[in-house]
Amino acid sequence: VQLQASGGGLVQAGASLRLACAASGRTFSGGNMGWFRQSPGKEREFVAGMRLSGGHAIYANSVKDRFTISRDYAKSTVFLQMNSLKPEDTAVYYCATSPRGILSSLRVPSEYTYWGQGTLVTVSS
């Protein structure tokens, strides 16, 4: 499985961005997809995740009501719509997937098998 993340960029606070994560190779329709982010000097943190079977999604408290995860099965792509961006959202964003669609695993980086290369989001104040 290969994951290609895209859509990052430099925006001002309050703006929106949509990240995309395109999967190729063997994909897991019943697994989990997640978005994580990492800022310099900080650990990788969970942002949003979805169990692909059924579409159940969860979010970190810091992005709830601002970010939305969605998927396009036909294109094997998962999106992260990010609205009302804040400077503290600045990070490299990674997408990841796991063949196991376990809800309790959505927030845990070690539960994901495949990772994309990351896309940088910079939010200026």
C-alpha positions in Angstrom: 0.0 0.0 0.0 1.3 3.4 -0.9 -0.2 6.6 0.5 0.4 10.0 -1.1 -0.6 13.0 0.9 -1.1 16.4 -0.7 -2.8 19.8 -0.3 -0.6 21.4 2.3 0.6 25.0 2.0 1.0 28.4 3.6 -2.2 30.2 4.6 -3.3 32.9 7.0 -5.2 32.3 10.2 -8.9 31.7 9.5 -8.3 30.2 6.1 -9.2 26.7 4.9 -7.2 23.9 3.3 -8.2 20.5 2.1 -5.7 17.7 2.4 -6.0 14.6 0.3 -4.5 11.1 0.9 -4.6 8.9 -2.2 -4.1 5.2 -1.7 -2.7 2.9 -4.3 -1.8 -0.8 -4.3 -3.8 -2.9 -1.9 -6.4 -0.9 -0.1 -8.5 -1.8 2.8 -12.1 -1.0 2.5 -12.8 -2.3 6.0 -9.8 -0.8 7.7 -9.0 2.5 9.4 -7.7 5.7 7.9 -6.2 8.4 10.1 -4.6 11.8 10.0 -1.8 12.8 12.3 0.4 15.8 12.6 3.8 16.6 14.0 5.3 20.0 14.9 9.0 20.5 15.5 10.0 19.2 18.9 6.6 17.6 19.5 5.4 14.1 19.3 3.1 13.0 16.5 -0.4 13.6 17.5 -3.8 12.3 16.4 -6.0 14.7 14.4 -8.8 12.7 12.9 -9.6 9.1 12.0 -12.3 7.1 10.2 -13.3 3.5 10.2 -13.8 3.0 6.5 -16.6 0.5 6.9 -19.5 2.6 8.0 -17.6 5.9 8.0 -17.5 6.4 11.8 -15.2 9.3 12.4 -13.5 10.8 15.5 -11.5 13.9 16.0 -9.0 15.4 18.4 -10.6 18.0 20.7 -8.3 20.6 19.3 -9.8 20.3 15.8 -13.3 19.2 16.5 -15.9 21.4 14.7 -13.2 22.8 12.5 -11.8 19.7 10.6 -13.8 17.1 8.7 -12.5 13.7 7.5 -14.2 12.2 4.5 -13.6 9.5 1.9 -14.1 8.9 -1.8 -14.1 5.1 -2.3 -14.1 5.4 -6.0 -10.9 7.3 -5.9 -9.4 5.5 -2.9 -8.8 8.9 -1.4 -9.4 10.3 2.1 -9.7 14.0 2.7 -9.2 16.3 5.6 -11.1 19.5 5.3 -9.6 22.1 7.6 -11.5 25.3 8.3 -10.8 28.2 10.6 -7.1 27.4 10.7 -5.0 28.6 13.6 -1.2 29.1 13.9 -1.1 26.2 16.3 -2.3 23.9 13.5 1.0 24.4 11.8 2.6 21.0 11.4 3.5 18.3 8.9 0.3 16.3 8.4 0.5 12.5 7.8 -2.1 10.1 6.6 -2.0 6.5 7.6 -4.0 3.3 7.1 -4.5 0.0 8.8 -6.3 -3.1 7.6 -7.9 -3.4 11.0 -11.1 -1.4 11.4 -11.0 -1.2 15.2 -12.6 2.0 16.6 -10.4 2.0 19.7 -7.3 2.0 17.5 -8.1 5.1 15.6 -6.1 7.5 17.9 -3.1 5.2 18.2 -0.2 5.8 15.8 1.3 2.4 16.4 -1.9 0.7 15.3 -1.4 2.0 11.7 0.6 -0.1 9.3 1.2 2.3 6.3 2.1 5.9 6.3 2.2 8.6 3.7 5.2 11.0 3.4 3.5 14.0 5.0 2.4 17.4 3.7 3.4 20.7 5.4 0.7 23.1 6.6 1.8 26.5 7.8 -0.7 28.9 9.3 0.5 32.5 9.8 -1.0 34.8 12.3 
